[in-house]
Amino acid sequence: MDFKDKNILITGASSGIGKQTAIEFAKLGANIILIARRKEKLDEVEKELKKFNILTLVCPCDVSDKTQVKEMSKTVLEKFGSVDVLVNNAGFAIYGYVKDLSVDEIESQMKTNYFGMMYCIKNFLPSMLEKKSGHIVNVASVAASFGLPGIASYCASKFAMLGFSEGLKHELNGTGIGITVVSPIMVRTEFFDHPSFEKMPKYSPTSLSSKTVAKAILKAANSPRLEIIVPNLVRGAVWFKHTFPYFINPILGKSFKKQLDSIK
């Protein structure tokens, strides 16, 4: 797909991966629809995009609220007619033991990370099917393949995203619509600004820049693959975990639990 004059909708577009993805698509001449809860932040991103002489639309929306998503989709489709690439990027995590998290805290992660993705797909997929073209990019995490202590709720939401995407990919076969999941390792963004991460070291030496992930999202929007893991070498670790879970799971569980215990 040539992205020039294509309509790209990005959730979680006010900062981090979403903001950088908007910039990378804008560089290629795409029209950008910016979705997030904080209008003032979206307005700042829109100002940065003006230099690319493209069409933009700011739509404040909490994707965890299906009514807001429905209204947002109406606004977008009335202005642009259709969306060529839907990037479901909005997501967050709350760090801590399941026993210490409230039900509301656990549910909130699933509502944004998983149901938010599903609400957006349900509202924009019909128009994609009608024109028989488009691509859905779901931004997950390597946590979609590794269940880890301290982020069990987050892992559950990303496992769900990957499973949903795989099933939907089969359903979309032959329709002209693609779906690809981008699963990065730790990324240096505002993701870790949540108070629950306060005592945790923010970034590992191997953490990625948001630009690296944004580039992977652009690649995903033209890819027939189900999942792109960033960096690619981590795919080997995912394969090893699925092939030898009895060996890998105890090692990962012990190391992450040790870290979790150390910050209590």
NUSEVEX-912567 format. One record per residue (C-alpha): x, y, z. Coordinates in steps of 0.02 Angstrom, whole numbers, plus 50000, padded with zeros to 5 digits. Example, Ala and Ser with C-alpha at 12.3 -4.5 7.8 and 13.67 -1.06 7.14 Angstrom:
2
506154977550390/506844994750357/
END
This chain:
264
500005000050000/500625017249953/500165027850105/500045044550014/498285051650039/497755036050135/496765038250295/497685031850448/496805030950617/497905029050770/497295026350948/498385031451093/499065044950976/499425058351106/501165052151151/502465038451135/502235025251001/500585032550940/501285050050916/502845043850827/501795032550716/500765047650665/502355056950619/503055042450517/501435040250418/501295059150393/503055059450318/502355048150181/500905059650144/499525050350236/498015058750315/498065056150504/496625053650625/497235056050803/496295046950942/496635048051129/495815054351288/496835070451309/496295083451182/497645095851229/498985082851193/498165078051028/498125096450979/500005097351009/500295082250898/499185089750763/500235105650765/501805095350737/500995087050587/500535103450500/502245104550418/501835089050315/500345097650229/499155083250260/497365081950321/497185078650506/495755075750626/495815076350816/494515065350900/494595064451090/493955047251139/494155034651278/494235018351180/493715008451334/491985016451317/491035008251174/489805022751161/491235035151138/492035023951007/490405022750911/490215041750909/492035044050861/491865031950715/490345041550651/491345057750652/492825049750564/491795040950430/490765056650396/492355066450360/493465053450275/492225040450211/493355026050261/494935021350354/496345012850258/497415008250409/496755006050586/498145006250716/497525000050885/498905006550996/498045012851155/498555002851307/499265003451483/499794992351627/499664992851817/501124984251901/500864973252053/500294956652124/498554951052073/498134949152258/498534967652284/497614974452132/495774978852140/494534970852021/494284988051944/496154989751910/496204972851825/494634976151724/495234993451669/496744985951581/495674973451486/494404986951440/495704998251360/496964985751292/495784972351226/493994978751219/494584995651154/495394986651007/493834976350979/492664991550984/493725000450853/493784985250739/491904982550752/491565000550703/492805002050559/492844984450487/491164985850396/491775000350288/493394990950252/492404975750197/491304986550087/492784993449990/493744976850002/495354984650062/496214990250221/497394984450356/497214982850544/498784984350651/498604979250833/500024984650946/500284971151076/501894966251164/503014951151188/501914949751344/500664942051222/501774926551228/502484926951405/501404927051561/502424936451689/502194940351875/501824958551913/500954961451746/499774946551739/498274957551696/499234966351558/499844949751489/498054943351487/497494958251382/498894955651257/498634936751248/496814940951208/497324953551075/498454940950988/497164926950995/495784938250930/496904944350789/497364926650738/495554921050731/495024936750637/496444934650512/495694917850460/493984925850443/494674939750333/495564928150213/495094933050035/494244949450084/495684961050039/495904966150221/497454961850320/497804961150506/499504961050589/500044961750771/501614971450819/502394964450978/503864974651045/504924971951199/505054986251324/504875003451244/505455020251314/503795029551327/502585036751455/501935018951480/503005017851637/502405034351709/500985025451799/501265026651989/501325007652006/503005007651916/503755020852031/504965009152121/505364998851967/506875002951856/506055011551708/507035004851561/508184990351526/509754992751418/508854983451278/507304994551279/506725001651112/506375019351052/504605023550999/505285027150824/505895009150807/504165002550848/503315015550737/504375009450590/503804991750628/501984997550627/502225005050453/502984988650397/501524979150475/500264989650378/500934981750219/501294964450287/500394947850260/501104941250425/500074938550581/501404945050701/502964955650691/504044954450848/505224968950882/506674966250880/506604951250766/507884941150865/506634939851009/505584928650896/506844915050939/506464917051124/504584915951091/504854900050989/505934892751126/504634896751259/503224888551161/504304873451117/505094870751288/503904879151412/504394867351553/506164874251540/505874892751505/504354896651615/505184892751783/506694903451739/505664918451684/504444916751828/505814916151958/506784931051888/505264942451870/504554937452039/506224941552119/506134958952045/504334960952103/504764955552281/506254967452287/505204983152262/503864979452392/
END
